Amino acid sequence: MKIVVAGSYKKELVQNILKTIHKKGKTIYVGRNTLKSMAVADEKWTVKIFKIPHLINKIAYRFFRKSKARRSFEYANKLLDMGVLTPKPIAYAEHTEGVFLLDSFYISKALKYDLTFRELITNLKYPDRINILQQFTDFTYNLQVSGIHFIDHSPGNTLIIKEKNNRYKFYLVDLNRMHFGHLNYMQRIENFSKLSLTDEMIEIMAVKYAAIANKDFEEVYADMINVCHASADKRTRKVALKKKVGL
């Protein structure tokens, strides 16, 4: 198994953890991929276990493309170098056999956070909610003008920590799909489309975005409404199709 570690972490320690990862640790999420929490020495680690890819990607990730685990690790380090917060990267690992990539893992230091962006959608009375939405809009704008296109900018992929004086820190997770480079205005607006925003949230965020981007509010609001509604309609059709075919 190929293991790449960050900083002073020991490859042997990561290797030992991965030997029992499917039997030990606390499972915190099961879906397309699996997240587990592990106590390691005096730290807690989060281990992301990526689903074994289908046949074509087994070969592609072996020879032609970086694995999702490797991309997560490298993007995490790049974000930190650019001043963007993400849980501290520890290691990535790839289990290969012959021409195939099988299991792959991304390990980061566990982060104790107060909420995810999702709670601002589901709890309209969350304390200081409007202020958090405004600061999150500022955070997203700064990502964009820094040339960071976080493709999976969705409700569960930003962890939020409250600081003093009603200030908040935002940490990105699920990093394996990112692009770096210039984003034009519509690409920036479309970056909000996966957040499952309500119309009320769109208005709050459009006011803030227009102010910091020096754009007309009506234009920003109309564009944001259009892309968010189109994305919501697409998700609804996708869910309906899955139910129709029994998935």
For each residue, the residues with C-beta under 8 A, 3 or more apart:
1: 15 18 93 94 95 96
2: 93 94 96
3: 11 14 15 18 91 92 93
4: 70 73 91 92 93
5: 9 10 11 14 90 91
6: 9 73 77 88 89 90 91
7:
8:
9: 5 6 13 14 90 91
10: 5 13 14
11: 3 5 14 15 91
12: 15 16
13: 9 10 16 17 40 41
14: 3 5 9 10 11 17 18 90 91 93 107
15: 1 3 11 12 18 19 93
16: 12 13 19 20
17: 13 14 20 21 38 40 45 47 107
18: 1 3 14 15 21 47 93 105
19: 15 16
20: 16 17 23 24
21: 17 18 24 25 36 38 47 49 105
22: 49
23: 20
24: 20 21 38
25: 21 36 37 38 47
26: 36 37 38
27: 30 34 35 36
28: 35 36 37 46
29: 33 34 35
30: 27 34 35
31: 34
32: 51
33: 29 48 49 50 51
34: 27 29 30 31 48 49
35: 27 28 29 30 46 47 48 49
36: 21 25 26 27 28 46 47 49
37: 25 26 28 44 45 46 47 110
38: 17 21 24 25 26 44 45 46 47
39: 43 44 45
40: 13 17 43 44 45
41: 13
42:
43: 39 40 109 110
44: 37 38 39 40 109 110
45: 17 37 38 39 40 90 107 108 109 110
46: 28 35 36 37 38 87 107 108 109 110 111
47: 17 18 21 25 35 36 37 38 105 106 107
48: 33 34 35 69 72 105 106 107 108
49: 21 22 33 34 35 36 103 105
50: 33 53 67 68 69 103 104 105 106
51: 32 33
52: 58 102 103
53: 50 56 57 58 60 61 101
54: 57 58
55: 58 59
56: 53 59 60
57: 53 54 60 61 65 101
58: 52 53 54 55 61 62 99 100 101 102
59: 55 56 62 63 64 99 100 101
60: 53 56 57 63 64 65
61: 53 57 58 64 65 66 67 68 101 104
62: 58 59 96 99 100 101
63: 59 60 99
64: 59 60 61
65: 57 60 61
66: 61 70 71 74
67: 50 61 70 71 92 94 101 104
68: 50 61 71 72 104 106 176
69: 48 50 72 73 92 93 94 104 105 106 176
70: 4 66 67 73 74 92 94 104
71: 66 67 68 74 75 175 176 177 178
72: 48 68 69 75 76 89 92 106 174 175 176
73: 4 6 69 70 76 77 89 91 92 106
74: 66 70 71 77 78
75: 71 72 78 79 175 176 178
76: 72 73 79 80 86 87 88 89 108 175
77: 6 73 74 80 81 89
78: 74 75 81 82 180
79: 75 76 82 84 85 86 148 172 175
80: 76 77 83 84 85 86 88 89
81: 77 78
82: 78 79 146 148
83: 80
84: 79 80 143 146 148 172
85: 79 80 169 170 171 172
86: 76 79 80 89 108 171 172 173 175
87: 46 76 108 109 110 111 159 171 173
88: 6 76 80 108 109
89: 6 72 73 76 77 80 86 92 106 107 108
90: 5 6 9 14 45 107 108 109
91: 3 4 5 6 9 11 14 73 105 106 107
92: 3 4 67 69 70 72 73 89 104 105 106 107
93: 1 2 3 4 14 15 18 69 103 104 105 107
94: 1 2 67 69 70 101 103 104 105
95: 1 101 102 103 104
96: 1 2 62 100 101 102
97: 100 102
98:
99: 58 59 62 63
100: 58 59 62 96 97
101: 53 57 58 59 61 62 67 94 95 96 104
102: 52 58 95 96 97
103: 49 50 52 93 94 95
104: 50 61 67 68 69 70 92 93 94 95 101
105: 18 21 47 48 49 50 69 91 92 93 94
106: 47 48 50 68 69 72 73 89 91 92 176
107: 14 17 45 46 47 48 89 90 91 92 93
108: 45 46 48 76 86 87 88 89 90 111
109: 43 44 45 46 87 88 90
110: 37 43 44 45 46 87
111: 46 87 108 159 161 171
112: 161
113: 116 159 160 161 171
114: 160 161 162
115: 119 120 126 159 160
116: 113 119 155 156 157 158 159 160
117: 120 121 136 155 156 157 158 160 195
118: 121 122 155 156 196
119: 115 116 122 123 126
120: 115 117 123 126 129 132 133 136 201
121: 117 118 155 195 196 197 198 201
122: 118 119
123: 119 120 126 129
124: 129
125: 129
126: 115 119 120 123 129 132
127:
128: 131 132 166
129: 120 123 124 125 126 132 133
130: 133 134 204
131: 128 134 135 166 168
132: 120 126 128 129 135 136 160 168
133: 120 129 130 136 137 201 204 205 208
134: 130 131 137 138 204 205 208
135: 131 132 138 139 167 168 170
136: 117 120 132 133 139 140 158 160 168 170 205
137: 133 134 140 141 205 208 209 212
138: 134 135 141 142 208 212
139: 135 136 142 143 170
140: 136 137 143 144 153 191 192
141: 137 138 144 145 188 209 212 213
142: 138 139 145 146
143: 84 139 140 146 148 150
144: 140 141 147 148 149 183 187 188 191
145: 141 142
146: 82 84 142 143
147: 144 180 181 182 183
148: 79 82 84 143 144 178 180
149: 144 178 179 180 181 183 187 191
150: 143 153 157 172 175 178 191
151: 177 178 179
152: 157 174 177 194
153: 140 150 157 158 191 192 194 195
154: 157 174 194 195 196
155: 116 117 118 121 158 195 196
156: 116 117 118 174
157: 116 117 150 152 153 154 172 173 174
158: 116 117 136 153 155 170 171 172 173
159: 87 111 113 115 116 170 171 173
160: 113 114 115 116 117 132 136 168 169 170 171
161: 111 112 113 114 168 169 171
162: 114 166 167 168
163: 167 168 169
164: 167
165:
166: 128 131 162
167: 135 162 163 164
168: 131 132 135 136 160 161 162 163
169: 85 160 161 163
170: 85 135 136 139 158 159 160
171: 85 86 87 111 113 158 159 160 161
172: 79 84 85 86 150 157 158 175
173: 86 87 157 158 159
174: 72 152 154 156 157
175: 71 72 75 76 79 86 150 172 178
176: 68 69 71 72 75 106
177: 71 151 152
178: 71 75 148 149 150 151 175
179: 149 151
180: 78 147 148 149
181: 147 149
182: 147
183: 144 147 149 187 188 191
184: 187 188
185: 188 189 215
186: 189 190 223
187: 144 149 183 184 190 191
188: 141 144 183 184 185 191 213
189: 185 186 192 220 223 224 227
190: 186 187 193 227
191: 140 144 149 150 153 183 187 188
192: 140 153 189 195 197 202 205 224 227 228
193: 190 227 228 230 231
194: 152 153 154 231
195: 117 121 153 154 155 192 228
196: 118 121 154 155 232
197: 121 192 201 202 205 224 228
198: 121 201 202
199: 202 203 225
200: 203 204
201: 120 121 133 197 198 204 205
202: 192 197 198 199 205 206 221 224 225 228
203: 199 200 206 207 221
204: 130 133 134 200 201 207 208
205: 133 134 136 137 192 197 201 202 208 209 224
206: 202 203 209 210 217 220 221 224
207: 203 204 210 211 217 221
208: 133 134 137 138 204 205 211 212
209: 137 141 205 206 212 213 215 220 224
210: 206 207 213 214 215 216 217 219 220 221
211: 207 208 214 217
212: 137 138 141 208 209
213: 141 188 209 210 220
214: 210 211
215: 185 209 210 219 220
216: 210 219 220
217: 206 207 210 211 220 221
218: 221 222
219: 210 215 216 222 223
220: 189 206 209 210 213 215 216 217 223 224
221: 202 203 206 207 210 217 218 224 225
222: 218 219 225 226
223: 186 189 219 220 226 227
224: 189 192 197 202 205 206 209 220 221 227 228
225: 199 202 221 222 228 229
226: 222 223 229 230
227: 189 190 192 193 223 224 230 231
228: 192 193 195 197 202 224 225 231 232
229: 225 226 232 233
230: 193 226 227 233 234
231: 193 194 227 228 234 235
232: 196 228 229 235 236
233: 229 230 236 237
234: 230 231 237 238
235: 231 232 238 239
236: 232 233 239 240
237: 233 234 240 241
238: 234 235 241 242
239: 235 236 242 243
240: 236 237 243 244
241: 237 238 244 245
242: 238 239 245 247
243: 239 240 246 247
244: 240 241
245: 241 242
246: 243
247: 242 243
